[in-house]
Amino acid sequence: MSIQERRERERAERERLIITAARELAEAEGWEAVTIRRLAERVEYSQPVLYSHFKGKDAIMAAVAVEGFADLAAELRAARTAATDPRQALAVVSAAYTAFAERRSALYDAMFSHVVDLPFATPEAPPALHAAFGELSEAIRPQAGDDDLGLLTEVFWGGLHGLVTLMRGGRLPRADHDRRLALLISRFTRGSA
């Protein structure tokens, strides 16, 4: 291994360490607790070293969000491919999405609630964002008929995100979550097997 390759590997390992520390701190204490100073202490590097990897907290949050989309895509794919029919696929993907948002709330916030410098809904979006949206699209595809698959997926995603956000914010009671989710799914699966 050349010196250059070793340096690149070490740099990638430091980035991974910073992103992991940010995720852990955000999940434990919220994004307000994530500061460059605290991250530097956690990873045992100086603040200038962190700034050599990321421009600031927002850039770290964007990197965390990209990882979150990759994680979400994997969970949605696992749910979708385990389903036995299209209606079940939509139901289990929806359940996986909402469970992800509940279980990984700070990560979900980085992905969907905080302003991050990531291109969404464009060809320039990172592959992980396309992968997560693609898994939702594949679950919706059997329901699309003549509708534009991308737009229909956006509407379904908007419904899921809205339900999750309103429930997490205390605007909708948790007790009725499963009924709301079933109602959303039934509206998208009318006439399917």
C-alpha atoms as an extended CHARMM CRD file, in Angstrom:
* protein
*
       193  EXT
         1         1  MET       CA              0.0000000000        0.0000000000        0.0000000000  PROA      1               0.0000000000
         2         2  SER       CA              1.3610000000        3.3840000000       -0.9710000000  PROA      2               0.0000000000
         3         3  ILE       CA              1.6260000000        6.2820000000        1.4380000000  PROA      3               0.0000000000
         4         4  GLN       CA             -1.0910000000        8.1000000000       -0.5160000000  PROA      4               0.0000000000
         5         5  GLU       CA             -3.4450000000        5.1050000000       -0.2590000000  PROA      5               0.0000000000
         6         6  ARG       CA             -2.7960000000        4.8320000000        3.4810000000  PROA      6               0.0000000000
         7         7  ARG       CA             -3.5140000000        8.5470000000        3.9690000000  PROA      7               0.0000000000
         8         8  GLU       CA             -6.7560000000        8.2670000000        1.9870000000  PROA      8               0.0000000000
         9         9  ARG       CA             -7.8080000000        5.2480000000        4.0560000000  PROA      9               0.0000000000
        10        10  GLU       CA             -7.0160000000        7.0840000000        7.3050000000  PROA      10              0.0000000000
        11        11  ARG       CA             -8.9470000000       10.1380000000        6.1120000000  PROA      11              0.0000000000
        12        12  ALA       CA            -11.9710000000        7.9750000000        5.2770000000  PROA      12              0.0000000000
        13        13  GLU       CA            -11.7380000000        6.3180000000        8.7030000000  PROA      13              0.0000000000
        14        14  ARG       CA            -11.6770000000        9.7440000000       10.4170000000  PROA      14              0.0000000000
        15        15  GLU       CA            -14.7270000000       10.8420000000        8.4300000000  PROA      15              0.0000000000
        16        16  ARG       CA            -16.5240000000        7.6580000000        9.4110000000  PROA      16              0.0000000000
        17        17  LEU       CA            -15.6080000000        8.2670000000       13.0650000000  PROA      17              0.0000000000
        18        18  ILE       CA            -16.9130000000       11.8540000000       12.9380000000  PROA      18              0.0000000000
        19        19  ILE       CA            -20.1970000000       10.8520000000       11.2890000000  PROA      19              0.0000000000
        20        20  THR       CA            -20.7390000000        7.9990000000       13.7510000000  PROA      20              0.0000000000
        21        21  ALA       CA            -20.0300000000       10.2730000000       16.7120000000  PROA      21              0.0000000000
        22        22  ALA       CA            -22.4860000000       12.8680000000       15.3730000000  PROA      22              0.0000000000
        23        23  ARG       CA            -25.2050000000       10.2480000000       14.9360000000  PROA      23              0.0000000000
        24        24  GLU       CA            -24.6750000000        8.8550000000       18.4170000000  PROA      24              0.0000000000
        25        25  LEU       CA            -24.6310000000       12.2750000000       20.0630000000  PROA      25              0.0000000000
        26        26  ALA       CA            -27.7340000000       13.4210000000       18.1590000000  PROA      26              0.0000000000
        27        27  GLU       CA            -29.6510000000       10.2740000000       19.1090000000  PROA      27              0.0000000000
        28        28  ALA       CA            -28.6290000000       10.6140000000       22.7420000000  PROA      28              0.0000000000
        29        29  GLU       CA            -29.0530000000       14.3730000000       23.2190000000  PROA      29              0.0000000000
        30        30  GLY       CA            -30.5740000000       15.8880000000       20.0680000000  PROA      30              0.0000000000
        31        31  TRP       CA            -28.9940000000       17.8580000000       17.2310000000  PROA      31              0.0000000000
        32        32  GLU       CA            -28.6160000000       20.9370000000       19.4260000000  PROA      32              0.0000000000
        33        33  ALA       CA            -25.9590000000       19.0270000000       21.3850000000  PROA      33              0.0000000000
        34        34  VAL       CA            -23.9220000000       18.2830000000       18.2650000000  PROA      34              0.0000000000
        35        35  THR       CA            -21.1780000000       20.8820000000       18.0440000000  PROA      35              0.0000000000
        36        36  ILE       CA            -17.7610000000       20.7770000000       16.4370000000  PROA      36              0.0000000000
        37        37  ARG       CA            -16.1850000000       21.1810000000       19.8750000000  PROA      37              0.0000000000
        38        38  ARG       CA            -18.0910000000       18.2220000000       21.3530000000  PROA      38              0.0000000000
        39        39  LEU       CA            -17.4230000000       16.0670000000       18.3160000000  PROA      39              0.0000000000
        40        40  ALA       CA            -13.7150000000       16.9060000000       18.4680000000  PROA      40              0.0000000000
        41        41  GLU       CA            -13.6620000000       15.7890000000       22.1070000000  PROA      41              0.0000000000
        42        42  ARG       CA            -15.5110000000       12.5700000000       21.2970000000  PROA      42              0.0000000000
        43        43  VAL       CA            -13.3270000000       11.5510000000       18.3800000000  PROA      43              0.0000000000
        44        44  GLU       CA            -10.1530000000       12.8120000000       20.0420000000  PROA      44              0.0000000000
        45        45  TYR       CA             -9.0670000000       15.0400000000       17.1810000000  PROA      45              0.0000000000
        46        46  SER       CA             -8.6930000000       18.8060000000       17.1620000000  PROA      46              0.0000000000
        47        47  GLN       CA            -11.4140000000       21.0570000000       15.8260000000  PROA      47              0.0000000000
        48        48  PRO       CA             -9.2250000000       22.0490000000       12.8400000000  PROA      48              0.0000000000
        49        49  VAL       CA             -8.9950000000       18.3590000000       11.8950000000  PROA      49              0.0000000000
        50        50  LEU       CA            -12.8000000000       18.1420000000       11.8590000000  PROA      50              0.0000000000
        51        51  TYR       CA            -12.9550000000       21.2960000000        9.7470000000  PROA      51              0.0000000000
        52        52  SER       CA            -10.5030000000       19.7050000000        7.3100000000  PROA      52              0.0000000000
        53        53  HSD       CA            -13.1750000000       17.0500000000        6.6830000000  PROA      53              0.0000000000
        54        54  PHE       CA            -16.3850000000       19.0710000000        6.9630000000  PROA      54              0.0000000000
        55        55  LYS       CA            -17.1400000000       22.7980000000        6.5990000000  PROA      55              0.0000000000
        56        56  GLY       CA            -19.1840000000       22.6980000000        9.7900000000  PROA      56              0.0000000000
        57        57  LYS       CA            -22.0780000000       21.0770000000       11.6010000000  PROA      57              0.0000000000
        58        58  ASP       CA            -24.4130000000       21.4290000000        8.6110000000  PROA      58              0.0000000000
        59        59  ALA       CA            -22.0260000000       19.4620000000        6.3970000000  PROA      59              0.0000000000
        60        60  ILE       CA            -21.7570000000       16.7610000000        9.0580000000  PROA      60              0.0000000000
        61        61  MET       CA            -25.5500000000       16.6290000000        9.3160000000  PROA      61              0.0000000000
        62        62  ALA       CA            -25.7750000000       16.2550000000        5.5170000000  PROA      62              0.0000000000
        63        63  ALA       CA            -23.3200000000       13.3320000000        5.6460000000  PROA      63              0.0000000000
        64        64  VAL       CA            -25.3900000000       11.7640000000        8.4240000000  PROA      64              0.0000000000
        65        65  ALA       CA            -28.5400000000       12.2670000000        6.3390000000  PROA      65              0.0000000000
        66        66  VAL       CA            -26.9840000000       10.4890000000        3.3480000000  PROA      66              0.0000000000
        67        67  GLU       CA            -26.1360000000        7.5420000000        5.5880000000  PROA      67              0.0000000000
        68        68  GLY       CA            -29.6700000000        7.6220000000        6.9060000000  PROA      68              0.0000000000
        69        69  PHE       CA            -31.1000000000        7.3740000000        3.3990000000  PROA      69              0.0000000000
        70        70  ALA       CA            -28.8880000000        4.3480000000        2.7300000000  PROA      70              0.0000000000
        71        71  ASP       CA            -30.1050000000        2.7400000000        5.9600000000  PROA      71              0.0000000000
        72        72  LEU       CA            -33.7300000000        3.5550000000        5.1300000000  PROA      72              0.0000000000
        73        73  ALA       CA            -33.3710000000        2.1480000000        1.6130000000  PROA      73              0.0000000000
        74        74  ALA       CA            -31.9880000000       -1.1170000000        3.0040000000  PROA      74              0.0000000000
        75        75  GLU       CA            -34.8280000000       -1.4430000000        5.5180000000  PROA      75              0.0000000000
        76        76  LEU       CA            -37.4910000000       -0.6550000000        2.9170000000  PROA      76              0.0000000000
        77        77  ARG       CA            -35.9320000000       -3.0990000000        0.4460000000  PROA      77              0.0000000000
        78        78  ALA       CA            -35.8790000000       -5.8780000000        3.0480000000  PROA      78              0.0000000000
        79        79  ALA       CA            -39.5310000000       -5.2530000000        3.8910000000  PROA      79              0.0000000000
        80        80  ARG       CA            -40.6400000000       -5.0040000000        0.2610000000  PROA      80              0.0000000000
        81        81  THR       CA            -38.8250000000       -8.0970000000       -0.9650000000  PROA      81              0.0000000000
        82        82  ALA       CA            -40.1730000000      -10.2010000000        1.9170000000  PROA      82              0.0000000000
        83        83  ALA       CA            -43.7870000000       -9.4050000000        0.9830000000  PROA      83              0.0000000000
        84        84  THR       CA            -45.9130000000      -11.9660000000       -0.8130000000  PROA      84              0.0000000000
        85        85  ASP       CA            -48.1670000000       -9.6030000000       -2.7870000000  PROA      85              0.0000000000
        86        86  PRO       CA            -48.3400000000       -5.9320000000       -3.8150000000  PROA      86              0.0000000000
        87        87  ARG       CA            -50.7860000000       -4.8640000000       -1.0950000000  PROA      87              0.0000000000
        88        88  GLN       CA            -48.6850000000       -6.5060000000        1.5990000000  PROA      88              0.0000000000
        89        89  ALA       CA            -45.5570000000       -4.9280000000        0.0920000000  PROA      89              0.0000000000
        90        90  LEU       CA            -47.0460000000       -1.4620000000        0.4370000000  PROA      90              0.0000000000
        91        91  ALA       CA            -48.1870000000       -2.2090000000        3.9840000000  PROA      91              0.0000000000
        92        92  VAL       CA            -44.8370000000       -3.5640000000        5.1860000000  PROA      92              0.0000000000
        93        93  VAL       CA            -42.8690000000       -0.7970000000        3.4620000000  PROA      93              0.0000000000
        94        94  SER       CA            -45.1310000000        1.7630000000        5.1410000000  PROA      94              0.0000000000
        95        95  ALA       CA            -44.6750000000        0.0760000000        8.5120000000  PROA      95              0.0000000000
        96        96  ALA       CA            -40.9080000000       -0.0760000000        8.0010000000  PROA      96              0.0000000000
        97        97  TYR       CA            -40.8220000000        3.6210000000        7.1000000000  PROA      97              0.0000000000
        98        98  THR       CA            -42.7700000000        4.6970000000       10.1660000000  PROA      98              0.0000000000
        99        99  ALA       CA            -40.8050000000        2.3520000000       12.4460000000  PROA      99              0.0000000000
       100       100  PHE       CA            -37.5540000000        3.8370000000       11.1080000000  PROA      100             0.0000000000
       101       101  ALA       CA            -38.7830000000        7.3610000000       11.8930000000  PROA      101             0.0000000000
       102       102  GLU       CA            -39.7550000000        6.3540000000       15.4220000000  PROA      102             0.0000000000
       103       103  ARG       CA            -36.6820000000        4.2580000000       16.1990000000  PROA      103             0.0000000000
       104       104  ARG       CA            -34.1320000000        6.6550000000       14.7070000000  PROA      104             0.0000000000
       105       105  SER       CA            -35.7250000000       10.0020000000       15.3790000000  PROA      105             0.0000000000
       106       106  ALA       CA            -32.6020000000       12.1930000000       15.2480000000  PROA      106             0.0000000000
       107       107  LEU       CA            -31.4860000000       10.5130000000       12.0310000000  PROA      107             0.0000000000
       108       108  TYR       CA            -34.9530000000       10.9850000000       10.5300000000  PROA      108             0.0000000000
       109       109  ASP       CA            -34.8430000000       14.6510000000       11.5310000000  PROA      109             0.0000000000
       110       110  ALA       CA            -31.4940000000       15.1080000000        9.7680000000  PROA      110             0.0000000000
       111       111  MET       CA            -32.9420000000       13.4790000000        6.6750000000  PROA      111             0.0000000000
       112       112  PHE       CA            -36.3020000000       15.2320000000        6.5270000000  PROA      112             0.0000000000
       113       113  SER       CA            -36.7310000000       18.0590000000        9.0300000000  PROA      113             0.0000000000
       114       114  HSD       CA            -33.4710000000       19.9950000000        9.2640000000  PROA      114             0.0000000000
       115       115  VAL       CA            -32.1910000000       22.0560000000        6.3850000000  PROA      115             0.0000000000
       116       116  VAL       CA            -29.2520000000       20.2080000000        4.8430000000  PROA      116             0.0000000000
       117       117  ASP       CA            -27.2400000000       21.0810000000        1.7750000000  PROA      117             0.0000000000
       118       118  LEU       CA            -28.2900000000       18.1220000000       -0.3570000000  PROA      118             0.0000000000
       119       119  PRO       CA            -29.9970000000       18.1500000000       -3.7360000000  PROA      119             0.0000000000
       120       120  PHE       CA            -33.3550000000       16.3770000000       -3.5140000000  PROA      120             0.0000000000
       121       121  ALA       CA            -35.4430000000       15.1310000000       -6.4340000000  PROA      121             0.0000000000
       122       122  THR       CA            -32.7430000000       15.8390000000       -8.9970000000  PROA      122             0.0000000000
       123       123  PRO       CA            -30.3210000000       13.6280000000      -10.9120000000  PROA      123             0.0000000000
       124       124  GLU       CA            -27.5330000000       15.1810000000       -8.7890000000  PROA      124             0.0000000000
       125       125  ALA       CA            -28.9920000000       13.7780000000       -5.5600000000  PROA      125             0.0000000000
       126       126  PRO       CA            -26.7080000000       11.2530000000       -3.8610000000  PROA      126             0.0000000000
       127       127  PRO       CA            -27.3850000000        7.6140000000       -4.8160000000  PROA      127             0.0000000000
       128       128  ALA       CA            -28.6670000000        6.8160000000       -1.3050000000  PROA      128             0.0000000000
       129       129  LEU       CA            -31.4960000000        9.3460000000       -1.7230000000  PROA      129             0.0000000000
       130       130  HSD       CA            -32.4470000000        7.8050000000       -5.0600000000  PROA      130             0.0000000000
       131       131  ALA       CA            -32.3160000000        4.3260000000       -3.5140000000  PROA      131             0.0000000000
       132       132  ALA       CA            -34.7140000000        5.1990000000       -0.6750000000  PROA      132             0.0000000000
       133       133  PHE       CA            -37.1510000000        6.9030000000       -3.0400000000  PROA      133             0.0000000000
       134       134  GLY       CA            -36.7690000000        3.9700000000       -5.4350000000  PROA      134             0.0000000000
       135       135  GLU       CA            -37.8610000000        1.5080000000       -2.7700000000  PROA      135             0.0000000000
       136       136  LEU       CA            -41.0030000000        3.5340000000       -2.1270000000  PROA      136             0.0000000000
       137       137  SER       CA            -41.5850000000        3.6650000000       -5.9000000000  PROA      137             0.0000000000
       138       138  GLU       CA            -41.2650000000       -0.0960000000       -6.2430000000  PROA      138             0.0000000000
       139       139  ALA       CA            -43.8560000000       -0.5940000000       -3.5170000000  PROA      139             0.0000000000
       140       140  ILE       CA            -46.2040000000        1.8720000000       -5.2450000000  PROA      140             0.0000000000
       141       141  ARG       CA            -45.5580000000        0.6360000000       -8.8100000000  PROA      141             0.0000000000
       142       142  PRO       CA            -48.3100000000       -2.0480000000       -8.8100000000  PROA      142             0.0000000000
       143       143  GLN       CA            -50.8290000000        0.6300000000       -7.7800000000  PROA      143             0.0000000000
       144       144  ALA       CA            -49.7740000000        3.2480000000      -10.3380000000  PROA      144             0.0000000000
       145       145  GLY       CA            -51.8570000000        2.2070000000      -13.3220000000  PROA      145             0.0000000000
       146       146  ASP       CA            -51.8410000000        5.1800000000      -15.7030000000  PROA      146             0.0000000000
       147       147  ASP       CA            -50.6210000000        7.6100000000      -13.0430000000  PROA      147             0.0000000000
       148       148  ASP       CA            -47.1150000000        9.0430000000      -13.1610000000  PROA      148             0.0000000000
       149       149  LEU       CA            -45.1440000000        6.7080000000      -10.8800000000  PROA      149             0.0000000000
       150       150  GLY       CA            -42.8250000000        9.4450000000       -9.6000000000  PROA      150             0.0000000000
       151       151  LEU       CA            -45.6590000000       11.7970000000       -8.7140000000  PROA      151             0.0000000000
       152       152  LEU       CA            -47.7270000000        9.0220000000       -7.1360000000  PROA      152             0.0000000000
       153       153  THR       CA            -44.7160000000        7.9880000000       -5.0470000000  PROA      153             0.0000000000
       154       154  GLU       CA            -44.2430000000       11.6010000000       -3.9410000000  PROA      154             0.0000000000
       155       155  VAL       CA            -47.8920000000       11.7960000000       -2.8620000000  PROA      155             0.0000000000
       156       156  PHE       CA            -47.6690000000        8.5100000000       -0.9430000000  PROA      156             0.0000000000
       157       157  TRP       CA            -44.3610000000        9.5330000000        0.6490000000  PROA      157             0.0000000000
       158       158  GLY       CA            -45.9160000000       12.8760000000        1.5830000000  PROA      158             0.0000000000
       159       159  GLY       CA            -48.7460000000       11.0080000000        3.2960000000  PROA      159             0.0000000000
       160       160  LEU       CA            -46.3550000000        8.7720000000        5.2250000000  PROA      160             0.0000000000
       161       161  HSD       CA            -44.1130000000       11.6560000000        6.2040000000  PROA      161             0.0000000000
       162       162  GLY       CA            -47.0680000000       13.7920000000        7.2470000000  PROA      162             0.0000000000
       163       163  LEU       CA            -48.5120000000       11.0580000000        9.4580000000  PROA      163             0.0000000000
       164       164  VAL       CA            -45.1310000000       10.3930000000       11.0480000000  PROA      164             0.0000000000
       165       165  THR       CA            -44.3460000000       14.0730000000       11.5990000000  PROA      165             0.0000000000
       166       166  LEU       CA            -47.7450000000       14.9120000000       13.0490000000  PROA      166             0.0000000000
       167       167  MET       CA            -47.6850000000       11.8830000000       15.3450000000  PROA      167             0.0000000000
       168       168  ARG       CA            -44.1260000000       12.5070000000       16.5320000000  PROA      168             0.0000000000
       169       169  GLY       CA            -45.0080000000       16.1510000000       17.1700000000  PROA      169             0.0000000000
       170       170  GLY       CA            -48.0060000000       15.1960000000       19.3070000000  PROA      170             0.0000000000
       171       171  ARG       CA            -50.5230000000       16.5960000000       16.7900000000  PROA      171             0.0000000000
       172       172  LEU       CA            -52.0420000000       13.1540000000       16.1450000000  PROA      172             0.0000000000
       173       173  PRO       CA            -52.5810000000       10.5590000000       18.8850000000  PROA      173             0.0000000000
       174       174  ARG       CA            -50.3110000000        7.5180000000       18.6450000000  PROA      174             0.0000000000
       175       175  ALA       CA            -53.1910000000        5.2420000000       19.5710000000  PROA      175             0.0000000000
       176       176  ASP       CA            -54.7390000000        5.6300000000       16.1010000000  PROA      176             0.0000000000
       177       177  HSD       CA            -51.5080000000        5.3620000000       14.0920000000  PROA      177             0.0000000000
       178       178  ASP       CA            -52.1280000000        1.8360000000       12.7710000000  PROA      178             0.0000000000
       179       179  ARG       CA            -55.6680000000        2.7650000000       11.7020000000  PROA      179             0.0000000000
       180       180  ARG       CA            -54.4270000000        5.8730000000        9.8920000000  PROA      180             0.0000000000
       181       181  LEU       CA            -51.7210000000        3.8760000000        8.1370000000  PROA      181             0.0000000000
       182       182  ALA       CA            -54.2370000000        1.2030000000        7.0860000000  PROA      182             0.0000000000
       183       183  LEU       CA            -56.5210000000        3.9090000000        5.7030000000  PROA      183             0.0000000000
       184       184  LEU       CA            -53.6850000000        5.4670000000        3.6790000000  PROA      184             0.0000000000
       185       185  ILE       CA            -52.6980000000        2.0810000000        2.2770000000  PROA      185             0.0000000000
       186       186  SER       CA            -56.3040000000        1.1840000000        1.4270000000  PROA      186             0.0000000000
       187       187  ARG       CA            -56.6520000000        4.3930000000       -0.6140000000  PROA      187             0.0000000000
       188       188  PHE       CA            -53.5750000000        3.4540000000       -2.6450000000  PROA      188             0.0000000000
       189       189  THR       CA            -54.4590000000       -0.2120000000       -3.1350000000  PROA      189             0.0000000000
       190       190  ARG       CA            -58.1010000000       -0.0060000000       -4.2120000000  PROA      190             0.0000000000
       191       191  GLY       CA            -58.7330000000       -2.4910000000       -6.9580000000  PROA      191             0.0000000000
       192       192  SER       CA            -55.4410000000       -4.3680000000       -6.4980000000  PROA      192             0.0000000000
       193       193  ALA       CA            -55.0690000000       -7.9350000000       -5.3910000000  PROA      193             0.0000000000
